[in-house]
Structures are given as C-alpha cells and as structure tokens.
Amino acid sequence: MTPVRSPMATLVPLFIIQFLSWAGMFCLWIYAVPVIAGDVFHSGSDPARYGTALATVGGCYALYAILAASLAFVLPRALARFGVRWVYGMGLLIGAAGIAALGMIDQVTLLIPAFIAIGIGWSGVCNIPYGIVAAVAPEGRGAHLMRVFGFSTVVPQASMTLLLAFVGPRLTGESEHWVMVAGGGLMAAAGVLTLLMGGRFAVEQDEW
C-alpha cells in the first residue's frame, strides 16, 4: 500500500493513540507499587513487605525496559513483513493485557508474564510512532513535526498526573487495583484504534 503523505491525516489519529498509550503507562507507573504491594505481597502496614514489593517492582520495571529496548532491533523486520496495523496494534493490545493483569493477579510468579507483555507494548510505543512521523514529514520539516508530536507524551503526563492526584486520595487498598484495569483499558483502546486506522500509517519497507 502506498503510504499516506498528509502529515495531519497521520498525526491526528497517531496523537490520539499515543495519548491513550501513555495514559495507560502512567497508570502503571503511578500505581504499580501500591497495587502489587497490597494484592501480591499483602503488605498492609508491614514496612518489610512493602520494601520487598518495591524492590520486586523495580526488577519488573527493569525487565520490561530491557525487553522493550531489545525488541526495537526486531521491529523493522516485523513491520516490513506484517505492516504497521498489525504489529503496532497487536503490540498495544498485548501490553494492555499486561497492565490490566496487574489489577487481577495475586501471585509473584504471575508478575513476570505480565511485565513481559508490558515490555512488548512499550517497545511499540517508544519506537513505531516516531518512525511514522519521520516517514510522513515533508522534507526539511522532520524536526518541527517531532517537536509538535512530543506533546503526545506531555499531555497525557499532565492530565493523568492531575487526574490520579485527584482520584488517588479517594481510593482505598481494596480499589486501587482498578487503576491498573483502567490503564489496560486505555492502552487497549489505543490498540483497537490502531487496528482500525492502521492504513493511514503505511510506510515503505525501506523507511524502517
């Protein structure tokens, strides 16, 4: 398929997808520790258990970050073979499942597959959108479009931080896990939108 070269036709849906993806990740980053500490380690007011939960989450964060960085070297081949729609969309849905799972699991061993799934989704979030923007940017305007596209991460950061700061004090340990489910839902919405709009993100094989 010939790639669409209208920057706005690409950037508008891509911005929405990025907003939803990053919003889901901010749910993870802000609430993973209390959710895992409460639901998996049952820390309560025990500082030792909470410390163990904190160290475990740190290790899980390292796991998904390393996996995401490693997958970046595989993405070009996968994108060239299967296309943006499927690689990006399915990656987001897999990541969404990992985030949502954190709101449901109660065993330490289940954290590993959940964070592996998150790493798959995060690799797409960190790499694919920027390749798309670079591909559709008019000659000499690539840096400008990247600066504009940077707001797709700033806006969800500001909005989700404020929203969770407002909602957080109203949550108890029995309901915090719903933040993870909501975060997974936000990223899943991004994945569905990608599957629906992926035709706008077609990029030539040699541009990956």
C-alpha positions, 0 to 999 in steps of 0.5 A: 500500500502506498503510504499516506503523505498528509502529515495531519491525516497521520498525526491526528489519529497517531496523537490520539493513540499515543495519548491513550498509550501513555495514559495507560503507562502512567497508570502503571507507573503511578500505581504499580507499587501500591497495587502489587504491594497490597494484592501480591505481597499483602503488605498492609502496614508491614514496612518489610513487605512493602520494601520487598514489593518495591524492590520486586517492582523495580526488577519488573520495571527493569525487565520490561525496559530491557525487553522493550529496548531489545525488541526495537532491533526486531521491529523493522523486520516485523513491520516490513513483513506484517505492516504497521496495523498489525504489529503496532496494534497487536503490540498495544493490545498485548501490553494492555493485557499486561497492565490490566493483569496487574489489577487481577493477579495475586501471585509473584510468579504471575508478575513476570508474564505480565511485565513481559507483555508490558515490555512488548507494548512499550517497545511499540510505543517508544519506537513505531510512532516516531518512525511514522512521523519521520516517514510522513514529514515533508522534507526539511520539516522532520524536526518541527513535526517531532517537536509538535508530536512530543506533546503526545507524551506531555499531555497525557503526563499532565492530565493523568498526573492531575487526574490520579492526584485527584482520584488517588486520595479517594481510593482505598487498598481494596480499589486501587487495583482498578487503576491498573484495569483502567490503564489496560483499558486505555492502552487497549483502546489505543490498540483497537484504534490502531487496528482500525486506522492502521492504513493511514500509517503505511510506510515503505519497507525501506523507511524502517 
